[in-house]
Amino acid sequence: TFDNSGNLWVATNYGILKQENGNFTIFKRDSTRAQSFSAFNFIEKDLTGKICATGQDGLLIYDGSTWKTVRIGNTWDVFPKALYIDKKNTKWVTNGSLFSYDDKTMTEFDVSKIDLTINKINTIFIDDNEAIWLGKERNGVVISSQSVWYTYNLGTAKLTDNLITDIKFADDNNLWMATDYG
């Protein structure tokens, strides 16, 4: 992702890499520039320009000078899998369950009706109608609309694969899903 100054930020298994004016800074677990994290899987810029990342220690938010660590759920044991920032600047995170963070409160959603025992959530998308789209590891897509969950998979929605890695709506309001097979 790029920050408001045009600097590139990259999430890696070895920390967060920032490229600024041709120089590189890495924020990692043993760095005095960061708290206690190293492995990351998602990084995004929020609507206020803060850098947000999911890593071993949960959701981390960088305001330009300090990192804030936000605990996800009741345990530090589960590594967050996905991060999405919606049009209201709410941060959505998964770690075996689904959470939203509005910069004050972390809220856990009831996903008990979705079989997540072997179906990790790979990606999150919130559409203009505030429906929650979750791309799963082995069972396609689930969508929550007005607290009802719907499942679409290879057998029901003509998907090329049930491993969904990304979900986006194009400007022409067409839905795009990335899978392992296109």
C-alpha positions in Angstrom: 0.0 0.0 0.0 1.1 3.6 -0.4 0.8 6.2 2.4 -0.3 9.9 1.8 3.3 10.9 1.1 3.7 8.2 -1.7 5.9 5.9 0.4 5.4 2.2 -0.3 4.6 -0.1 2.6 4.8 -3.9 2.2 3.7 -6.7 4.7 6.2 -9.6 4.8 7.0 -12.6 7.0 9.9 -10.6 8.3 8.3 -7.4 9.3 6.8 -4.3 7.6 9.0 -2.8 4.9 8.7 1.0 4.2 10.4 2.4 1.1 10.9 6.2 1.3 13.0 8.2 -1.1 14.9 5.1 -2.2 15.7 4.1 1.4 14.2 1.1 3.2 13.1 0.8 6.8 11.9 -2.4 8.3 9.7 -2.6 11.3 10.0 -6.0 13.0 9.8 -7.8 16.4 13.4 -6.9 17.4 13.3 -3.3 16.3 13.1 -0.3 18.6 10.9 1.3 15.9 8.1 -1.3 16.6 6.6 -3.1 19.5 6.7 -6.9 19.4 5.7 -8.1 16.0 7.4 -9.5 12.9 5.3 -11.7 10.5 2.5 -9.9 8.6 0.0 -10.9 6.0 -2.1 -7.8 5.1 -1.4 -4.1 5.1 -3.7 -1.2 4.1 -3.9 2.6 4.4 -7.1 3.7 6.2 -9.2 6.7 5.3 -7.3 9.0 7.7 -3.9 7.9 6.2 -2.9 5.6 9.0 -1.1 2.4 8.1 -3.0 -0.7 9.3 -1.6 -4.2 9.3 -2.5 -7.7 10.6 0.3 -9.6 12.2 1.3 -12.1 14.9 0.1 -9.7 17.6 -3.2 -8.7 16.0 -4.2 -5.5 14.3 -1.5 -2.9 14.3 -2.1 0.8 13.4 0.7 3.3 12.7 -0.1 7.0 12.9 3.2 8.2 11.5 5.1 8.1 14.8 3.8 5.2 17.0 2.4 1.8 16.5 -0.8 0.8 18.3 -1.6 -2.9 18.9 -5.3 -3.8 19.0 -6.0 -7.3 20.4 -8.4 -9.3 18.2 -10.8 -11.5 20.3 -10.0 -13.1 23.6 -6.7 -14.7 22.6 -3.3 -13.8 21.1 -2.9 -17.4 19.8 -4.7 -17.0 16.5 -2.8 -15.2 13.7 -5.1 -12.7 11.8 -5.8 -13.9 8.3 -7.5 -11.0 6.5 -7.9 -7.2 6.7 -10.4 -4.9 4.9 -11.1 -1.2 5.5 -14.6 -0.2 4.5 -16.0 3.2 3.4 -16.7 4.1 7.1 -13.0 3.5 8.0 -14.0 0.4 10.0 -11.2 -2.2 10.0 -12.5 -5.8 9.4 -10.3 -8.6 10.5 -10.5 -12.4 10.6 -8.6 -14.9 12.8 -11.0 -17.9 12.7 -13.9 -15.5 13.5 -14.9 -12.1 12.1 -14.2 -8.8 13.9 -14.7 -5.1 13.2 -12.8 -2.3 14.8 -14.1 1.3 14.6 -11.0 2.9 16.2 -12.6 2.5 19.6 -14.3 -0.8 20.0 -13.5 -4.3 18.6 -16.8 -6.2 17.9 -17.0 -9.9 17.2 -19.6 -11.2 14.8 -21.6 -14.4 15.2 -20.3 -16.7 12.4 -21.5 -19.9 14.2 -23.7 -20.7 11.2 -20.7 -20.9 8.9 -18.5 -24.0 9.0 -15.1 -22.5 9.7 -13.5 -25.6 11.2 -11.6 -26.3 8.0 -12.7 -23.3 6.0 -10.5 -20.3 6.9 -11.5 -16.9 5.7 -9.1 -15.6 3.1 -10.6 -12.3 2.2 -13.3 -9.8 3.4 -15.3 -7.3 1.3 -18.1 -5.0 2.4 -20.3 -3.8 -0.4 -22.3 -0.6 -0.8 -25.3 -2.2 0.8 -23.2 -3.2 3.8 -23.4 -6.9 3.0 -20.4 -8.8 4.3 -18.6 -11.0 1.7 -16.2 -13.6 3.0 -13.9 -15.6 0.6 -13.2 -19.0 2.2 -10.3 -21.4 1.8 -12.3 -24.4 0.8 -16.0 -23.6 0.4 -16.4 -20.6 -1.9 -18.1 -17.4 -0.7 -20.4 -16.6 2.2 -22.5 -13.4 2.2 -24.2 -11.9 5.2 -27.2 -9.7 4.4 -29.4 -8.6 7.2 -27.8 -11.2 9.6 -28.6 -14.2 7.2 -25.6 -16.1 5.8 -25.7 -17.4 2.2 -23.1 -19.8 0.8 -22.0 -19.9 -2.9 -19.5 -22.5 -4.0 -18.3 -24.5 -7.1 -21.6 -26.4 -7.2 -24.0 -23.5 -6.8 -22.4 -20.4 -8.4 -20.2 -21.6 -11.3 -17.0 -20.6 -9.5 -13.7 -21.8 -11.1 -12.5 -22.9 -7.7 -13.7 -22.9 -4.0 -10.5 -21.2 -2.7 -11.4 -17.5 -2.9 -8.4 -15.2 -2.4 -9.9 -11.8 -3.2 -13.3 -10.1 -3.9 -13.8 -6.7 -5.5 -16.5 -4.8 -7.3 -15.4 -3.1 -10.5 -16.5 0.5 -11.3 -19.2 -0.9 -13.6 -20.6 -2.8 -10.5 -19.4 -6.2 -11.8 -18.3 -8.6 -9.1 -14.8 -10.0 -9.5 -13.4 -13.0 -7.4 -9.9 -14.3 -7.5 -9.4 -18.0 -7.0 -6.5 -20.4 -7.2 -7.7 -21.2 -10.7 -8.5 -17.8 -12.1 
